[in-house]
Amino acid sequence: MKAKFLIPMALFLVLVGFLAVGLNRDPRDVPSPLVNKPAPAFTRPQLALPDKQFSAADMKGKVWMLNVWSSWCVSCRQEHPLLVEFARAQVVPLIGLDYKDTRDAALGVLRQMGNPYDLTVFDGDGSVGIDYGVYGVPETYIIDKAGVIRHKHTGPITSEALEKTIIPLINELKKS
């Protein structure tokens, strides 16, 4: 008779355990299967200079940061002043990926808010973003000298994320 109640109780406790773990996770922290794998290769036109191409291969041998953003993205505007400040320090090359946007709207945002990027790649159809597994903007990737993604930050970058995670990782990657 007691065994009849123990099985449902055990299943209930397992379910409560899964729920507790899930509630303690950051819903914006979506793990990327691309971390510690080669960054997807691409060659796309630059935003400001449509006749000039940029390729991820151009960054081989450098630690760099790829920030995926759009003019229509409210969270991107939230992180933008921090990126402008970060760019002044010239910690690493900061490459923008203008995702599913129009060229005019993106250029307007950069004129209005300042341009933190060493250059911006235009990804109007979103194909590069799809290759990187972007599901929402902003997203930021730290890529090492060998072209391997070492970190993905989902959502707007914060001062805390820069100080505690991103800059220490960049400094470590520069040493190797």
WOGI-V596239 format. One line per field, one symbol per residue. psi: psi as a letter, one per 40 degrees, with the letter a starting at -180 (. if undefined). A space follows every 10 residues. Layout:
# WOGI-V596239
psi = ???
This chain:
# WOGI-V596239
psi = dddddddddd dddddddddd dddeiheegh iheehfihhh iihiiiddge ehihiddeeh eihihhhhii dehddddded ddddddddef dihhhihhhf iidddddddd ddeiheidih hhgdeedddd defheiiiih hhhadefhhe ihhhihiidd dddddddddd ddddd.
